[in-house]
């Protein structure tokens, strides 16, 4: 566990599991939340922004800058994830209207890229960017303002997989949604950490516990229980299922309790064409292969990749952390 709070910028496309992550980020004493940038992904950008503001209310957060960024991927058309997160991105749970406003200066709205730039340059110490969404905002930031790279401690992203995918047989949704953006971030020279499906799919709350949370006297726990209990769609014509996953919130658990993970530093690149478009190709070979002999993927960067997790430990960490909230 860290002794000093880690300065964090959170980049989200607030659906069900991003919402769980926001609760954790506000509650954990080891995290100093500098701001939240929003991007289209699980829902359209205006909905993502509203969901984010409402979740900060549910967490009884202080003043946290929130700004909207990219409305769509760099190249792809926008995809709809309502079959997973519901038409509102939050599984249809009812939250009060919010009086929070998005980030502005002198009454003028400021977008996510500029908010992130200002926060990074103003921080006296390097900032960890926790990306729980397609990385469009980060790619635009690093391309438009390369001077901020030295202010980023690392990008810890929920995305990718060293095994199977979910959006396709080999591609995870966040990377598949904007593979060019993920490739830009991985190739930026900034240190990266991949919290992918290999661990994401293992950290789950038992159904009975989710139901117990829904009857809590604490607002945040009730909301968390409703979000965890949301039954996610798994395909056309199939019944939605209970997964109990804390999802994106696991990436924040990884930030404050990395010892619960087994990781390896491995070459990772994003496939940008064909049936495997959006796949994070994780090179776990012990010896170089023919591609290396012929100079293919010679510039592939090394990423710290989470491969195994102590799932019960993260479930306990998550539940104990949100219990701090009103």
BELLINKA-V146078 format. One record per backbone hydrogen bond with DSSP energy under -0.5 kcal/mol. NH is the residue of the N-H (numbers start at 1). CO is the residue of the C=O. Records with the same first field share a line. If there is no record, write none. Layout:
NH = CO  CO
This chain:
6 = 30
7 = 5
8 = 32
9 = 128
10 = 35
11 = 130
12 = 10  37
19 = 15
20 = 16
21 = 17
22 = 18
23 = 19
24 = 20
25 = 21
26 = 22
27 = 23
28 = 24
31 = 28
32 = 6
33 = 31
34 = 8  32
35 = 8
36 = 65
37 = 10
38 = 67
39 = 12
40 = 70
41 = 43
42 = 13
47 = 44
48 = 44
49 = 45
50 = 46
51 = 47
52 = 48
53 = 49
54 = 50
55 = 51
56 = 52
57 = 53
58 = 54
59 = 55
60 = 57
61 = 56
64 = 62
65 = 34
67 = 36
69 = 38
81 = 42
84 = 81
85 = 81
86 = 82
89 = 86
91 = 85
93 = 90
95 = 93
103 = 66
105 = 108
108 = 105
109 = 107
110 = 103
112 = 68
115 = 111
116 = 112
117 = 113
118 = 114
119 = 115
120 = 116
121 = 117
122 = 118
123 = 119  120
127 = 151
128 = 7
129 = 127  154
130 = 9  128
131 = 129  156
132 = 11  130
137 = 134
139 = 135
140 = 136
141 = 137
142 = 138
143 = 139
144 = 140
145 = 141
148 = 145
149 = 146
150 = 147
151 = 148
152 = 149
153 = 127  151
154 = 127
155 = 191
156 = 129  154
157 = 155  193
158 = 131
159 = 157  195
165 = 169
166 = 171
167 = 171
168 = 171
176 = 172
177 = 173
178 = 174
179 = 176
182 = 178
183 = 179
184 = 180
185 = 181
186 = 182
187 = 183
188 = 185
193 = 155
194 = 304
195 = 157  193
196 = 194
197 = 160
199 = 196
200 = 196
201 = 197
202 = 199
203 = 199  200
204 = 202
205 = 244
210 = 206
211 = 207
212 = 208
213 = 209
214 = 210
215 = 211  212
216 = 213
219 = 326
222 = 218
223 = 219
224 = 220
225 = 221
226 = 222
227 = 223
228 = 224
229 = 225
230 = 226  227
232 = 230  241
233 = 83
238 = 235
241 = 232
243 = 241
244 = 228
246 = 203
247 = 203
249 = 246
250 = 247
251 = 248
252 = 248
253 = 249
254 = 250
255 = 251
256 = 252
257 = 253
260 = 257
261 = 258
262 = 308
263 = 261
264 = 305
266 = 264  303
267 = 283
268 = 301
269 = 281
271 = 279
276 = 273
277 = 274
278 = 271
279 = 276
281 = 269  279
282 = 280
283 = 267  281
284 = 282
293 = 289
294 = 290
295 = 292
296 = 291
298 = 295
300 = 297
303 = 266
304 = 192
305 = 264  303
306 = 194
307 = 262
308 = 262
310 = 260
311 = 309
314 = 310
315 = 311
316 = 312
317 = 313
318 = 314
319 = 315
320 = 316
321 = 317
322 = 318
323 = 319
324 = 321
325 = 322
